[in-house]
């Protein structure tokens, strides 16, 4: 099939390469032309404006966007609404809030343009092993686009989840679970590091062991093993942890539906804590302990 890939960051670039290897034609567009040129060398057809993207596609045109969530997606949606025709298809594969999908699907529907949302998981390893795809939109459109999904995903690695927004909704919850899992692994290794056995333990070996039939085995543990092999104590990085927004959206959904998602919520709050140095909260607590109980405090430098 012939489709355009809009946004050639780490995900968009590798997804395009996998599609090319799968025999699909890719029209490549990126705001900075250097990445477009790079993908042209791998066999893509370059486009250097959104109007050129529309011109080089065949009807019904297929546009896959891999853009940062938020205004950038809205801006491109509005442009494609003018450039595309009825029965053309727009797929948002970025980390988008599912309620935005519902709004955008209605906006494009005004012109008869079909909208699909695709939650994509796989990171930098997707080019090699495939991407896990969670897809929302009209089922008929899903079936029409299925050859593309098959090329991107490993066997049994994609799923039609329901109407517009369903794909990103499932991906949102997936990422919320991911937050909790990573936090649990991090805390577990910290308990090991704080123990009397820390000197005799090799954490890469522990992670490898736990993946041999243990109930906590996972791909995340494989990645932990690789990280510990590179740097036994992870001394070359700081414990500063960002969040992409999907953990926040998962917690917001839990609040709206009355689901007590304690682990996911606390894992997000811990990420906030990782970005603080000498947080004011802790200074207040230390001061209160000093005031009511005369407990010692550590003086600021």
VMD Tcl script that draws the C-alpha trace (Angstrom):
set ca {
  {0.00 0.00 0.00}
  {0.98 3.63 -0.40}
  {0.90 5.97 2.59}
  {2.49 9.09 3.97}
  {4.41 9.21 7.24}
  {4.25 12.64 8.87}
  {6.93 13.11 11.54}
  {10.21 11.25 11.35}
  {11.36 11.16 14.93}
  {12.68 7.96 16.50}
  {9.33 6.20 16.13}
  {8.21 7.62 12.78}
  {11.57 6.98 11.15}
  {11.82 3.35 12.23}
  {8.17 2.64 11.47}
  {8.73 3.99 7.96}
  {11.75 1.74 7.51}
  {9.76 -1.28 8.64}
  {6.97 -0.42 6.21}
  {9.46 -0.08 3.38}
  {10.93 -3.49 4.24}
  {7.38 -4.85 4.20}
  {6.93 -3.75 0.59}
  {4.84 -0.62 1.17}
  {5.44 2.74 -0.48}
  {6.13 5.57 1.96}
  {5.83 9.28 1.28}
  {8.13 10.82 3.89}
  {7.58 14.25 5.41}
  {9.30 15.93 8.32}
  {9.43 19.57 9.35}
  {13.23 19.47 8.99}
  {14.09 18.17 5.49}
  {17.28 16.41 6.64}
  {15.31 13.49 8.05}
  {13.16 13.33 4.94}
  {16.30 13.09 2.83}
  {17.65 10.39 5.12}
  {14.56 8.24 4.57}
  {14.65 8.87 0.83}
  {18.03 7.12 0.84}
  {16.23 4.07 2.28}
  {13.71 4.04 -0.55}
  {10.99 6.47 0.53}
  {9.53 9.22 -1.66}
  {10.33 12.64 -0.24}
  {7.79 15.41 0.25}
  {8.66 18.84 1.58}
  {5.25 20.33 2.30}
  {1.88 18.92 3.35}
  {0.37 19.94 0.02}
  {3.11 17.93 -1.71}
  {2.22 14.98 0.52}
  {-1.38 15.13 -0.67}
  {-0.28 15.44 -4.32}
  {1.98 12.39 -4.19}
  {-0.57 10.07 -2.58}
  {-3.06 7.96 -4.51}
  {-6.79 7.97 -3.75}
  {-7.97 6.95 -1.22}
  {-5.04 8.71 0.43}
  {-3.58 7.39 3.69}
  {-1.76 9.74 6.07}
  {-0.09 8.40 9.24}
  {0.99 11.08 11.74}
  {3.69 10.48 14.36}
  {3.69 13.87 16.08}
  {3.91 15.14 19.67}
  {0.51 15.15 21.36}
  {-1.35 18.44 21.48}
  {-1.32 21.50 19.26}
  {0.95 20.04 16.59}
  {-1.61 17.33 15.87}
  {-4.48 19.83 15.77}
  {-2.56 22.04 13.36}
  {-1.89 19.15 10.98}
  {-5.46 17.89 11.24}
  {-6.78 21.30 10.16}
  {-4.39 21.43 7.21}
  {-5.24 17.93 6.07}
  {-8.94 18.67 6.37}
  {-8.45 21.19 3.56}
  {-5.99 19.08 1.54}
  {-7.69 15.68 1.63}
  {-10.91 14.41 0.09}
  {-13.86 12.26 1.23}
  {-12.84 8.63 1.98}
  {-9.19 9.59 2.56}
  {-7.79 8.34 5.88}
  {-5.81 10.00 8.66}
  {-4.15 7.88 11.36}
  {-2.76 9.42 14.54}
  {-0.08 7.12 15.94}
  {1.34 9.48 18.56}
  {0.73 9.49 22.31}
  {-2.60 11.31 22.10}
  {-5.28 11.75 24.76}
  {-8.22 9.62 23.63}
  {-10.80 12.41 24.12}
  {-8.89 14.48 21.56}
  {-9.31 11.59 19.10}
  {-13.08 11.72 19.48}
  {-13.10 15.46 18.80}
  {-10.78 15.19 15.81}
  {-12.70 12.29 14.29}
  {-15.87 14.41 14.34}
  {-14.02 17.34 12.79}
  {-12.72 15.28 9.86}
  {-16.04 13.50 9.47}
  {-17.54 16.85 8.44}
  {-15.67 16.44 5.17}
  {-16.03 12.67 4.93}
  {-12.40 12.02 5.89}
  {-11.93 8.90 7.97}
  {-9.91 9.05 11.20}
  {-8.14 6.23 13.02}
  {-6.16 6.33 16.26}
  {-3.31 3.90 16.82}
  {-1.59 3.44 20.14}
  {1.94 2.29 19.34}
  {4.26 0.50 21.76}
  {7.69 -0.87 21.01}
  {10.06 2.05 21.31}
  {13.42 1.88 19.59}
  {13.15 -1.92 19.31}
  {10.08 -1.81 17.07}
  {12.06 -1.75 13.82}
  {13.58 -5.11 14.67}
  {10.77 -6.97 16.47}
  {7.67 -5.05 15.44}
  {5.25 -2.66 17.13}
  {2.32 -3.51 19.36}
  {-0.65 -1.62 17.88}
  {-3.92 -0.71 19.61}
  {-6.33 0.68 17.04}
  {-9.54 2.69 17.22}
  {-11.96 3.99 14.58}
  {-14.40 2.50 12.10}
  {-13.98 -1.26 11.76}
  {-14.40 -1.12 7.99}
  {-11.49 1.32 7.75}
  {-9.45 -0.88 10.07}
  {-9.92 -3.83 7.71}
  {-8.91 -1.69 4.74}
  {-5.71 -0.62 6.53}
  {-4.91 -4.06 7.93}
  {-2.00 -4.78 5.55}
  {-0.20 -1.76 7.02}
  {-0.82 -2.92 10.58}
  {0.41 -6.41 9.70}
  {3.65 -5.01 8.31}
  {4.30 -2.93 11.42}
  {3.38 -5.49 14.08}
  {4.77 -8.88 15.08}
  {2.45 -11.86 14.71}
  {-0.74 -11.24 16.73}
  {0.67 -7.81 17.58}
  {-2.25 -5.57 16.64}
  {-5.85 -5.33 17.83}
  {-8.98 -3.45 16.78}
  {-10.19 -1.95 20.06}
  {-13.39 -0.11 19.08}
  {-14.65 3.29 17.98}
  {-12.59 6.49 17.71}
  {-10.39 6.93 20.77}
  {-10.41 3.26 21.78}
  {-6.88 2.60 20.52}
  {-5.32 5.46 22.43}
  {-7.47 4.66 25.46}
  {-6.06 1.13 25.64}
  {-2.54 2.50 25.05}
  {-3.08 5.05 27.85}
  {-3.93 2.30 30.33}
  {-1.00 0.24 29.00}
  {1.35 3.10 29.84}
  {-0.21 3.54 33.28}
  {0.51 -0.12 34.00}
  {4.03 0.40 32.68}
  {4.56 3.19 35.24}
  {3.62 0.85 38.08}
  {5.76 -2.02 36.81}
  {8.86 0.11 36.39}
  {8.37 1.63 39.83}
  {8.11 -1.82 41.42}
  {11.29 -3.01 39.71}
  {13.09 0.17 40.75}
  {12.05 -0.20 44.38}
  {12.99 -3.88 44.41}
  {16.51 -3.20 43.19}
  {16.83 -0.34 45.68}
  {15.96 -2.74 48.52}
  {18.67 -5.08 47.25}
  {21.14 -2.18 47.03}
  {20.40 -1.14 50.63}
  {20.87 -4.65 52.00}
  {23.86 -6.40 53.57}
  {24.06 -8.58 50.44}
  {24.54 -5.72 47.99}
  {28.27 -6.30 47.55}
  {27.82 -9.95 46.58}
  {24.97 -9.35 44.12}
  {25.33 -8.60 40.45}
  {22.06 -6.92 39.48}
  {22.37 -7.88 35.80}
  {22.57 -11.51 36.91}
  {19.59 -11.04 39.21}
  {17.51 -9.53 36.41}
  {18.57 -12.36 34.10}
  {17.68 -14.95 36.73}
  {14.22 -13.49 37.32}
  {13.49 -13.87 33.62}
  {14.08 -17.62 33.76}
  {10.56 -18.85 34.59}
  {9.90 -16.42 37.44}
  {6.47 -14.83 37.85}
  {8.03 -11.36 37.52}
  {9.76 -12.05 34.19}
  {9.23 -9.42 31.50}
  {10.82 -7.48 28.66}
  {11.41 -4.63 31.12}
  {13.62 -6.98 33.13}
  {15.52 -7.83 29.96}
  {16.12 -4.11 29.48}
  {17.14 -3.80 33.14}
  {19.69 -6.56 32.63}
  {21.13 -4.73 29.62}
  {21.33 -1.47 31.57}
  {23.12 -3.14 34.50}
  {25.55 -4.88 32.10}
  {26.51 -1.48 30.71}
  {26.80 0.19 34.12}
  {26.60 -2.02 37.21}
  {25.39 0.77 39.55}
  {23.84 3.05 36.89}
  {26.29 5.69 38.03}
  {26.33 7.56 34.72}
  {22.73 8.81 34.99}
  {20.69 10.80 37.48}
  {17.45 9.55 39.00}
  {15.41 12.17 37.15}
  {12.31 10.61 35.60}
  {10.06 12.41 33.11}
  {6.51 11.42 32.18}
  {4.90 11.54 28.75}
  {1.45 12.49 30.04}
  {-0.27 9.15 29.64}
  {0.19 8.27 33.32}
  {-1.60 11.48 34.22}
  {-4.43 10.69 31.79}
  {-4.77 7.17 33.22}
  {-5.09 8.55 36.74}
  {-7.58 11.17 35.57}
  {-9.66 8.38 34.01}
  {-9.46 6.40 37.25}
  {-10.75 9.41 39.17}
  {-13.59 9.95 36.69}
  {-14.71 6.32 36.94}
  {-14.01 5.77 40.64}
  {-11.27 3.18 40.19}
  {-8.78 3.11 43.11}
  {-5.58 3.00 41.05}
  {-3.18 3.48 43.95}
  {-0.06 1.91 42.44}
  {-0.21 3.85 39.17}
  {-0.98 7.10 41.03}
  {1.92 6.70 43.44}
  {4.30 5.75 40.65}
  {3.50 9.04 38.89}
  {3.92 11.04 42.10}
  {7.30 9.37 42.63}
  {8.36 10.61 39.20}
  {7.50 14.14 40.28}
  {9.61 13.60 43.40}
  {12.58 12.50 41.30}
  {12.77 15.96 39.70}
  {13.04 17.87 42.96}
  {16.16 18.83 44.83}
  {15.70 19.51 48.52}
  {11.88 19.78 48.17}
  {10.09 22.34 50.32}
  {7.72 19.64 51.59}
  {10.58 17.78 53.24}
  {11.89 20.99 54.80}
  {8.44 21.66 56.28}
  {8.30 18.13 57.72}
  {11.82 18.45 59.17}
  {10.91 21.80 60.74}
  {7.73 20.40 62.28}
  {9.62 17.46 63.80}
  {12.13 19.90 65.27}
  {9.36 22.13 66.67}
  {7.17 19.49 68.30}
  {9.82 17.01 69.38}
  {13.15 18.76 69.34}
  {14.39 16.38 66.67}
  {17.69 17.21 64.99}
  {17.73 18.79 61.55}
  {20.43 19.00 58.90}
  {21.51 22.59 58.29}
  {21.47 23.98 54.76}
  {24.87 24.66 53.23}
}
mol new
graphics top color blue
foreach p $ca { graphics top sphere $p radius 0.5 }
foreach p [lrange $ca 0 end-1] q [lrange $ca 1 end] { graphics top cylinder $p $q radius 0.2 }
display resetview
